[in-house]
Amino acid sequence: MNTKEHIIKAAREFVYAELGGDSSGHDWWHVHRVTEMAKTIARKENVNVFVCELAALLHDVADEKLNQDEETGVNKVKTWMDDHEVDEVSAAHILEIITTMSFKGGTQKKEMSTLEGKIVQDADRLDAIGAIGISRVMCYAGFKGRPIHDPDMKPRENLTLEEYRSGKDTAIMHFYEKLLKLKSTMNTHTAKELAVGRHQFLETYLEQFYAEWDAKK
C-alpha cells in the first residue's frame, strides 16, 4: 500500500497535470492555496490532516464546471484514489466532502457532516473572497465571455441551479449572488475570523468600483 506521503505527492502531480493550464480561476494555484489553508485549520482543530489535504487537492478535479458533468468528475477522483490505494474509509470520506462542499448558487441543501469536510469547505470559500476572490471572479467572467458590469442587470434572488449556471450574469452580479454571502457560511472559528477582513475588502472594492464606473473618482 502506498504511504500517505506518497499518495499526497502523487495527488499534487496529478492535480498539477489536470489543472496547471487552467485559465478559469480553478487552476493549480487555487488548489494549492485551498490545500494550505485546509491544512492550517485542520491542525488547529486537531482533525485528520491527511483527509483534509487530499480532499482539498482533489476537489476541483471533480468540479462539474470543469467536466462533462458532476458524475464524470467524481468518477475521475474515485478511479484515481482506487489506483493509488487510498484506504476505503478515507476515500469514502473524501468523496463525501467533494460532493457536498460546492456552493452551487446557494442551492446546496446537504449539510457537511464532518469537521474535516467543514474545514475544506471553509478553505475553498475563503479563496472566493478578498483580493484573490475578486481576481478569480474577474478571471472566470472573462473565461466565460461575460461582461464585468451591466447597470441594467440586477442580482437574482432564490436562484435555481440552472439559473445560477446559465451565464446570464456579470462579474459584479456574482459578488451579490455568491461572494458577499460566503462570510456567513463559514464553519470554523479560524475561517470566520479570516472571512471578516476579506469580506470588508469586497465591500471596499465595490464602493471604489461604482465610483469609478460613474466617473466620480
C-alpha positions in Angstrom: 0.0 0.0 0.0 1.2 3.5 -0.8 2.2 5.6 2.2 0.2 8.8 2.9 3.3 10.8 1.9 3.4 9.0 -1.5 -0.3 9.5 -2.1 -0.1 13.2 -1.3 2.9 13.6 -3.6 1.1 11.7 -6.4 -2.0 13.8 -5.9 -0.1 17.0 -6.3 1.4 15.8 -9.5 -2.0 14.6 -10.8 -3.8 17.8 -10.0 -1.0 19.9 -11.5 -1.2 17.9 -14.7 -5.0 18.3 -14.7 -5.3 22.0 -13.8 -1.9 23.5 -14.3 -3.0 25.2 -17.5 -6.5 26.3 -16.3 -7.5 29.9 -17.0 -10.9 29.9 -15.3 -9.6 30.7 -11.8 -9.7 27.0 -10.8 -6.0 26.5 -11.6 -3.3 24.7 -9.6 -2.5 27.8 -7.5 -6.2 27.9 -6.3 -5.9 24.3 -5.3 -2.5 25.0 -3.6 -4.0 27.9 -1.6 -7.0 25.9 -0.5 -4.9 22.9 0.5 -2.5 25.0 2.6 -5.4 26.8 4.3 -7.2 23.5 4.9 -4.0 22.0 6.5 -3.6 25.1 8.7 -7.2 24.9 10.0 -7.0 21.1 10.4 -4.0 21.3 12.6 -5.7 23.9 14.8 -8.9 21.8 15.0 -6.8 18.6 15.7 -8.6 16.5 13.0 -7.5 14.1 10.2 -5.0 16.3 8.2 -4.5 13.6 5.5 -8.2 13.6 4.7 -8.3 17.4 4.6 -5.2 17.7 2.5 -6.2 15.0 -0.1 -9.8 16.3 -0.3 -8.5 19.8 -0.9 -6.1 18.7 -3.5 -8.7 16.7 -5.5 -11.8 18.9 -5.0 -11.7 20.7 -8.4 -10.7 17.7 -10.4 -14.3 16.6 -9.7 -15.9 20.1 -10.2 -18.8 19.8 -12.7 -17.8 23.2 -14.2 -14.5 21.6 -15.4 -16.0 18.3 -16.5 -18.7 17.0 -18.8 -20.9 16.6 -15.7 -20.6 16.0 -12.0 -20.6 12.2 -12.3 -17.7 12.3 -14.7 -15.6 14.4 -12.4 -16.4 12.3 -9.3 -15.6 9.1 -11.1 -12.3 10.5 -12.1 -11.4 11.2 -8.5 -12.7 7.8 -7.4 -10.7 6.0 -10.0 -7.5 7.9 -9.1 -7.9 7.0 -5.4 -8.6 3.3 -6.2 -5.5 3.3 -8.4 -3.4 4.8 -5.6 -4.7 2.5 -2.9 -6.3 5.2 -0.7 -7.9 3.2 2.1 -11.7 2.7 1.8 -12.7 4.8 4.8 -10.6 7.8 3.8 -11.7 7.5 0.2 -15.4 7.4 1.1 -14.9 10.4 3.4 -13.1 12.4 0.7 -15.8 11.7 -1.9 -18.4 12.8 0.6 -16.5 16.1 1.2 -16.0 16.8 -2.5 -19.6 16.1 -3.5 -21.1 18.2 -0.6 -18.8 21.2 -0.4 -19.9 23.2 -3.5 -21.9 26.5 -3.1 -24.0 25.8 -6.3 -25.7 29.1 -6.1 -26.7 28.6 -2.5 -28.9 25.7 -3.6 -26.8 23.0 -2.0 -29.1 21.7 0.8 -26.9 18.9 2.1 -25.0 19.8 5.2 -21.4 18.9 5.6 -21.4 16.1 8.2 -17.8 16.1 9.4 -15.4 18.7 10.7 -12.8 17.7 8.1 -15.4 18.5 5.4 -16.3 21.8 7.0 -12.6 22.7 7.1 -12.1 22.0 3.4 -15.3 23.9 2.5 -14.1 26.9 4.6 -10.7 26.9 2.8 -12.4 26.8 -0.6 -14.8 29.6 0.3 -12.1 31.8 1.7 -10.4 31.6 -1.6 -13.5 33.0 -3.3 -13.5 36.3 -1.3 -10.9 39.0 -0.6 -8.4 40.2 -3.1 -7.9 36.7 -4.5 -11.7 36.2 -4.8 -12.0 39.4 -6.8 -9.2 38.3 -9.1 -10.8 34.9 -9.6 -14.3 36.2 -10.3 -13.0 38.6 -13.0 -10.9 35.7 -14.4 -13.9 33.4 -14.6 -16.1 36.1 -16.2 -13.5 36.6 -18.9 -13.1 32.8 -19.3 -16.9 32.5 -19.9 -17.2 35.6 -22.1 -19.3 37.5 -19.5 -19.1 41.3 -19.1 -17.6 43.0 -16.0 -20.7 45.0 -15.3 -24.1 46.0 -16.8 -26.1 48.5 -14.8 -29.3 47.2 -16.3 -28.7 43.7 -15.0 -29.6 43.2 -11.3 -28.6 40.4 -8.9 -31.0 37.5 -8.9 -32.6 36.1 -5.7 -33.7 32.5 -5.0 -31.8 31.1 -8.0 -32.2 27.6 -9.2 -29.0 25.7 -10.0 -29.9 26.0 -13.7 -30.3 29.8 -13.4 -27.0 30.0 -11.5 -25.2 28.1 -14.2 -26.9 29.8 -17.1 -24.3 32.5 -17.6 -26.9 35.3 -17.7 -24.9 37.4 -15.3 -21.9 39.7 -14.9 -18.8 39.6 -12.8 -20.3 42.3 -10.5 -23.6 40.4 -10.2 -21.6 37.4 -8.9 -20.5 39.4 -5.9 -24.1 39.6 -4.8 -25.2 36.2 -5.9 -22.2 34.4 -4.2 -19.2 36.3 -2.8 -20.9 38.5 -0.4 -22.9 35.6 1.0 -19.9 33.5 1.9 -18.8 35.1 5.1 -22.0 33.9 6.9 -21.5 30.3 5.7 -18.1 29.7 7.4 -18.0 26.8 9.8 -14.8 27.1 11.9 -13.7 29.9 14.2 -10.5 30.4 12.2 -12.4 30.8 8.9 -14.9 33.1 10.4 -12.1 35.4 11.7 -10.3 35.4 8.3 -13.6 36.0 6.4 -14.3 39.3 8.2 -11.3 41.1 6.6 -11.8 39.5 3.2 -15.5 40.4 3.2 -14.7 44.0 4.1 -12.3 44.1 1.2 -15.1 43.1 -1.2 -17.3 45.9 0.1 -14.4 48.5 -0.2 -13.7 47.3 -3.8 -17.4 47.6 -4.8 -17.6 51.1 -3.4 -14.5 52.1 -5.4 -15.7 50.3 -8.5 -19.1 52.1 -8.6 -17.4 55.5 -8.0 -15.0 54.9 -10.9 -17.8 53.4 -13.1 -19.8 56.6 -12.6 -16.6 58.7 -13.2 -16.8 60.2 -9.7 -13.3 59.2 -8.6 
